[in-house]
Amino acid sequence: MTVKKYNHKQINKIVQYILKSNGLSEEDVRTVSNSLIAADLRGVNSHGILRLPIYVKRIKNGKIKFNPEIRHIKETNATLVLDGDHGLGQVVSQKAVNELIEKASNSNIAAVTVRNSNHYGAAAYWSSQLANENMIGLSVSNVEPLMPPPGGAAARVGNNPISFTIPAGEKPPIVLDMATSVVPLGKILNAQSKNESIPEGWAVNSNGNPTTDPNEVVNGGSLFPVGGPKGYGLSIVIDVLSALLSNGAVGEEIHSMYQEIDKHNNISHFFLGIKIEAFMEIAKFKTLVDQYIDYIKLTPLAQNTKEIYLPGEIEHLNYLSNQERGITVPDNLIAELIDLAKEFGLEQSLIEEYTKPQDELVK
């Protein structure tokens, strides 16, 4: 499968056109498209525009609402429970993060939990928004069961993602963004989109046998938890924070975004912001974080190691590079975007303009 580089601003135009054609408001179009493009810029293609076609399918069949009525269920000065009304995960999450930031203006710690939502993209996109407000940000979400408990023969918990973002001073922020499986499902889907095999140790098929075929994983297979019982334990905690705390769906009440297209996804999220100034002066904290980053990066190197990276540093470098060099998109995904744009009436000349490769910029 051929993969090319594309200008992210041009690709964003075709993504926004497709979303707007599906009834989203201008604000929601920007929210969703910017989330997807940001993931691709960071090199996290598993959570980028790869997801757009399934979003559109679920909007068209009514299982994702393009104009949800997001409701306050329970609220205090520092906390909030939201019902996302089955809106796009990014739309619901942006509402949650905005509400959290507002509550943090009057509280040193604020939290929002959300039920009845959908896939919200990369978890770091949300924790980083909180860090931009001088908070330590936490973002977690549950997903459909994809991992068995240790010793179990059936999936019971999702490979629930977790992200912390810690603001720094002169350095890039520290950004932990990980699934609780060895790899996120998105990496399986990314390999599937490129017709590539996956490494052994990532997943098993529907019979419980190890597989290197991403199709076998998507069609009834399971993922391995990262660190065995440790990843499983983290996933349990995320279910509690996101779903049990919001009275949202867990286990089989959550439906696969890809395999159960006729059912609501029923995903839940949880966001937490900790104001740094409640503990110390912000500039002092950021200086300490910078010093800590230097301490880690000056670790003596093991043989054949060229550099030490902090969590999120590689993605930050990708972001800077890909703004110039372009984002990586496989040909079959470009073809899907073109088909969707044609379906919704985008002029051929604009399609060609928005999807022109820029491989000449690749060094």
C-alpha positions as CSV (number, residue, x, y, z in Angstrom):
1,M,0.0,0.0,0.0
2,T,1.5,3.3,-1.1
3,V,1.7,6.1,1.5
4,K,2.3,9.7,0.7
5,K,2.7,13.0,2.5
6,Y,0.0,15.7,2.2
7,N,-0.3,19.3,3.3
8,H,-2.2,19.2,6.6
9,K,-4.0,22.5,5.9
10,Q,-5.3,21.3,2.6
11,I,-6.4,17.9,3.9
12,N,-8.2,19.7,6.8
13,K,-10.2,21.6,4.1
14,I,-11.6,18.4,2.7
15,V,-12.2,16.9,6.2
16,Q,-14.1,20.1,7.2
17,Y,-16.2,20.0,4.0
18,I,-17.2,16.4,4.6
19,L,-18.1,17.2,8.3
20,K,-20.1,20.3,7.4
21,S,-21.9,18.4,4.7
22,N,-23.1,16.0,7.5
23,G,-24.9,18.8,9.3
24,L,-22.2,19.9,11.9
25,S,-22.0,23.5,12.9
26,E,-19.0,25.6,11.9
27,E,-17.7,25.4,15.5
28,D,-18.1,21.7,15.7
29,V,-16.5,21.1,12.3
30,R,-13.4,22.9,13.6
31,T,-13.4,21.0,16.8
32,V,-13.5,17.6,15.2
33,S,-11.3,18.3,12.2
34,N,-8.6,20.0,14.3
35,S,-8.6,17.1,16.7
36,L,-8.0,14.6,13.9
37,I,-5.4,16.7,12.1
38,A,-3.5,17.3,15.3
39,A,-3.2,13.5,15.8
40,D,-1.8,13.1,12.3
41,L,0.6,15.9,12.8
42,R,1.9,14.2,16.0
43,G,2.4,11.0,14.0
44,V,-0.5,9.3,15.9
45,N,-2.3,8.3,12.6
46,S,-4.3,5.7,14.4
47,H,-6.4,8.6,15.9
48,G,-6.3,10.9,13.0
49,I,-8.3,11.3,9.8
50,L,-8.4,7.5,9.6
51,R,-11.4,7.7,11.8
52,L,-13.4,10.1,9.6
53,P,-15.1,7.5,7.3
54,I,-16.6,5.6,10.3
55,Y,-17.7,8.8,11.9
56,V,-19.6,9.7,8.7
57,K,-21.2,6.2,8.5
58,R,-22.5,6.5,12.0
59,I,-23.8,10.0,11.5
60,K,-25.6,8.9,8.4
61,N,-27.3,6.0,10.1
62,G,-28.2,8.2,13.1
63,K,-26.1,6.4,15.7
64,I,-24.0,9.6,16.1
65,K,-26.0,12.8,16.4
66,F,-24.5,15.7,14.5
67,N,-26.4,18.2,16.7
68,P,-26.6,16.6,20.2
69,E,-28.4,18.1,23.2
70,I,-25.6,17.8,25.8
71,R,-27.2,17.9,29.2
72,H,-26.0,18.7,32.8
73,I,-27.0,15.7,35.0
74,K,-25.4,16.7,38.3
75,E,-23.3,19.7,39.1
76,T,-21.3,21.3,42.0
77,N,-18.9,24.2,42.0
78,A,-16.0,22.0,41.0
79,T,-17.6,18.9,39.3
80,L,-20.1,18.1,36.6
81,V,-21.7,15.0,35.1
82,L,-22.6,15.4,31.4
83,D,-24.9,13.4,29.1
84,G,-23.4,13.6,25.6
85,D,-26.6,12.5,23.8
86,H,-24.6,10.3,21.5
87,G,-22.8,13.3,19.9
88,L,-19.4,13.1,18.3
89,G,-16.8,12.4,21.0
90,Q,-14.8,15.5,20.1
91,V,-17.9,17.7,20.3
92,V,-18.9,16.3,23.7
93,S,-15.4,16.4,25.0
94,Q,-14.8,20.0,24.0
95,K,-18.0,21.0,25.9
96,A,-16.7,19.0,28.9
97,V,-13.2,20.6,28.8
98,N,-14.7,24.1,28.4
99,E,-16.9,23.5,31.4
100,L,-14.0,22.2,33.4
101,I,-11.9,25.3,32.6
102,E,-14.7,27.5,33.7
103,K,-15.1,25.6,37.0
104,A,-11.4,25.8,37.6
105,S,-11.6,29.6,37.7
106,N,-13.3,29.2,41.0
107,S,-11.8,25.9,42.3
108,N,-8.3,24.5,42.6
109,I,-9.3,21.1,41.3
110,A,-12.1,20.5,38.8
111,A,-13.5,17.3,37.2
112,V,-16.1,16.5,34.6
113,T,-17.3,13.0,33.8
114,V,-19.3,12.2,30.6
115,R,-21.7,9.4,29.5
116,N,-23.3,8.6,26.2
117,S,-20.5,9.8,24.0
118,N,-18.4,8.4,21.1
119,H,-14.7,8.0,20.2
120,Y,-13.0,11.2,21.2
121,G,-9.8,11.0,19.3
122,A,-6.4,11.1,21.0
123,A,-6.6,11.5,24.7
124,A,-3.7,13.9,24.8
125,Y,-5.7,16.5,22.8
126,W,-7.9,17.1,25.8
127,S,-5.3,16.8,28.6
128,S,-3.1,19.3,26.7
129,Q,-5.9,21.9,26.6
130,L,-6.0,21.8,30.4
131,A,-2.2,22.1,30.6
132,N,-2.5,25.2,28.4
133,E,-4.5,26.7,31.2
134,N,-1.7,26.1,33.7
135,M,-3.2,22.9,35.1
136,I,-2.0,19.3,35.2
137,G,-4.5,17.7,32.9
138,L,-5.9,14.2,33.0
139,S,-8.1,12.7,30.2
140,V,-9.4,9.1,30.2
141,S,-12.1,7.2,28.3
142,N,-13.5,3.7,28.2
143,V,-14.2,1.8,25.1
144,E,-15.8,-1.5,24.1
145,P,-14.4,-4.7,25.7
146,L,-11.2,-5.6,23.8
147,M,-9.1,-7.3,26.5
148,P,-9.8,-10.3,28.8
149,P,-8.9,-10.2,32.5
150,P,-5.8,-12.2,33.3
151,G,-6.8,-15.8,33.1
152,G,-10.1,-15.0,31.3
153,A,-11.1,-16.4,27.9
154,A,-13.4,-13.5,26.9
155,A,-12.9,-9.7,26.6
156,R,-14.4,-7.8,29.6
157,V,-12.6,-4.4,29.6
158,G,-11.5,-2.0,26.9
159,N,-8.0,-0.9,26.2
160,N,-9.0,2.3,27.8
161,P,-6.8,5.3,27.0
162,I,-5.2,7.6,29.6
163,S,-3.4,10.9,29.1
164,F,-1.6,13.2,31.5
165,T,-0.2,16.5,30.3
166,I,2.2,18.5,32.5
167,P,3.1,22.0,31.4
168,A,6.8,23.1,31.3
169,G,8.5,26.4,30.8
170,E,11.0,26.5,27.9
171,K,10.7,22.8,27.2
172,P,7.7,21.1,25.5
173,P,5.2,19.7,28.0
174,I,5.4,16.2,29.3
175,V,2.6,14.3,27.6
176,L,1.7,10.7,28.6
177,D,-0.8,9.3,26.2
178,M,-1.3,5.5,26.2
179,A,-3.7,2.8,25.7
180,T,-3.9,0.1,28.5
181,S,-3.2,-2.5,25.8
182,V,0.2,-3.2,24.3
183,V,-1.0,-1.1,21.4
184,P,-4.2,0.8,20.8
185,L,-6.8,-0.6,18.4
186,G,-6.1,2.3,16.1
187,K,-2.7,0.9,15.4
188,I,-4.4,-2.4,14.3
189,L,-6.7,-0.3,12.1
190,N,-3.8,1.6,10.7
191,A,-2.0,-1.6,9.7
192,Q,-5.3,-2.9,8.2
193,S,-5.6,0.2,6.1
194,K,-2.2,-0.3,4.7
195,N,-2.6,-4.1,4.2
196,E,0.3,-4.7,6.6
197,S,0.7,-7.4,9.2
198,I,1.1,-6.7,12.9
199,P,3.9,-7.9,15.2
200,E,3.4,-11.0,17.3
201,G,2.4,-10.2,20.9
202,W,-0.1,-7.5,20.0
203,A,-3.3,-9.5,19.8
204,V,-5.1,-12.8,19.4
205,N,-7.9,-13.8,17.0
206,S,-11.4,-14.9,17.9
207,N,-10.2,-18.4,18.9
208,G,-7.7,-16.9,21.4
209,N,-4.7,-17.7,19.2
210,P,-1.9,-15.2,18.6
211,T,-2.2,-13.5,15.2
212,T,-0.3,-11.1,13.0
213,D,-3.3,-10.5,10.8
214,P,-5.1,-7.2,11.7
215,N,-8.3,-8.4,10.1
216,E,-8.5,-11.3,12.6
217,V,-8.2,-8.8,15.4
218,V,-10.8,-6.4,14.1
219,N,-13.2,-9.3,13.5
220,G,-13.7,-10.7,17.0
221,G,-10.1,-10.8,18.3
222,S,-8.7,-9.3,21.5
223,L,-5.7,-7.2,22.5
224,F,-3.1,-8.0,25.1
225,P,-3.0,-5.6,28.1
226,V,0.2,-3.7,28.6
227,G,2.2,-5.1,31.5
228,G,-0.4,-7.9,31.9
229,P,-2.3,-7.4,35.2
230,K,-1.0,-3.8,35.4
231,G,-2.7,-2.7,32.2
232,Y,-5.8,-4.6,33.1
233,G,-5.9,-2.9,36.5
234,L,-5.5,0.6,35.0
235,S,-8.4,-0.2,32.6
236,I,-10.6,-1.1,35.5
237,V,-9.9,2.2,37.2
238,I,-10.7,4.1,34.0
239,D,-14.0,2.3,33.7
240,V,-14.8,3.5,37.2
241,L,-13.8,7.1,36.7
242,S,-15.5,7.5,33.3
243,A,-18.5,5.2,33.3
244,L,-19.4,4.2,36.8
245,L,-19.0,7.7,38.1
246,S,-21.3,9.0,35.3
247,N,-23.7,6.1,35.4
248,G,-22.6,5.3,31.8
249,A,-22.2,2.1,29.9
250,V,-19.7,-0.7,30.7
251,G,-18.8,-4.0,29.2
252,E,-21.2,-5.3,26.6
253,E,-23.4,-2.2,27.0
254,I,-20.6,-0.5,25.0
255,H,-20.8,-1.3,21.3
256,S,-18.0,-1.5,18.7
257,M,-17.7,1.5,16.5
258,Y,-16.8,-0.7,13.6
259,Q,-18.6,-4.0,14.1
260,E,-21.9,-2.8,15.6
261,I,-22.7,0.0,13.2
262,D,-26.4,-0.1,14.0
263,K,-26.0,0.5,17.7
264,H,-24.9,3.5,19.8
265,N,-21.3,3.4,20.9
266,N,-22.1,4.5,24.5
267,I,-18.6,5.6,25.5
268,S,-17.8,7.5,28.7
269,H,-15.0,10.0,29.4
270,F,-13.4,11.6,32.5
271,F,-11.4,14.9,32.7
272,L,-9.5,16.3,35.6
273,G,-7.7,19.6,36.0
274,I,-5.3,20.4,38.9
275,K,-4.4,24.1,39.2
276,I,-0.6,24.5,39.6
277,E,-1.0,27.8,41.4
278,A,-2.8,26.0,44.2
279,F,0.5,24.4,45.1
280,M,3.1,26.9,44.1
281,E,3.8,29.9,41.8
282,I,3.3,28.8,38.2
283,A,6.7,30.1,36.9
284,K,8.5,28.2,39.7
285,F,6.8,25.0,38.9
286,K,7.6,25.3,35.2
287,T,11.2,25.9,36.0
288,L,11.3,22.8,38.1
289,V,9.7,20.8,35.3
290,D,12.3,22.1,32.9
291,Q,15.1,21.1,35.3
292,Y,13.5,17.7,35.7
293,I,13.4,17.2,32.0
294,D,17.1,18.1,31.7
295,Y,17.9,15.6,34.5
296,I,16.1,12.8,32.6
297,K,17.6,13.7,29.2
298,L,21.1,13.7,30.7
299,T,20.8,10.1,31.7
300,P,24.0,8.1,30.6
301,L,23.1,6.3,27.4
302,A,23.0,2.6,27.0
303,Q,24.8,1.0,24.1
304,N,23.2,1.8,20.7
305,T,21.0,4.6,22.2
306,K,21.4,8.0,20.7
307,E,19.0,10.1,22.9
308,I,16.6,9.9,25.8
309,Y,13.1,11.1,25.2
310,L,10.4,12.3,27.6
311,P,6.8,11.1,27.2
312,G,5.3,13.0,24.3
313,E,8.6,14.4,23.1
314,I,8.8,12.3,19.9
315,E,5.2,13.3,19.1
316,H,6.1,17.0,19.6
317,L,9.0,16.7,17.2
318,N,6.7,14.9,14.7
319,Y,4.3,17.8,15.0
320,L,7.0,20.4,14.2
321,S,8.3,18.4,11.3
322,N,5.0,17.4,9.8
323,Q,3.7,20.9,9.7
324,E,6.3,21.5,6.9
325,R,6.8,18.0,5.5
326,G,3.1,17.0,5.5
327,I,1.1,14.3,7.2
328,T,1.3,10.6,6.2
329,V,-1.9,9.2,4.5
330,P,-2.3,5.8,2.8
331,D,-3.7,5.8,-0.7
332,N,-6.9,3.9,0.2
333,L,-7.8,6.5,2.9
334,I,-7.3,9.3,0.4
335,A,-9.6,7.4,-2.0
336,E,-12.2,7.2,0.8
337,L,-12.0,10.9,1.4
338,I,-12.3,11.7,-2.3
339,D,-15.3,9.4,-2.6
340,L,-17.0,11.2,0.4
341,A,-16.2,14.6,-1.0
342,K,-17.7,13.7,-4.3
343,E,-20.8,12.2,-2.6
344,F,-21.4,15.5,-0.9
345,G,-20.8,17.6,-4.1
346,L,-17.3,19.1,-3.7
347,E,-16.0,20.4,-7.0
348,Q,-13.5,18.2,-8.7
349,S,-10.9,21.1,-9.0
350,L,-11.1,21.6,-5.2
351,I,-10.8,17.8,-4.6
352,E,-7.6,17.8,-6.6
353,E,-6.3,20.9,-4.9
354,Y,-6.9,19.5,-1.4
355,T,-5.5,16.0,-2.1
356,K,-2.4,16.9,-4.0
357,P,0.6,15.0,-2.5
358,Q,3.6,16.9,-1.4
359,D,6.1,14.1,-1.5
360,E,8.7,16.5,-3.0
361,L,9.1,18.0,0.5
362,V,10.1,14.7,2.0
363,K,13.9,14.6,2.6
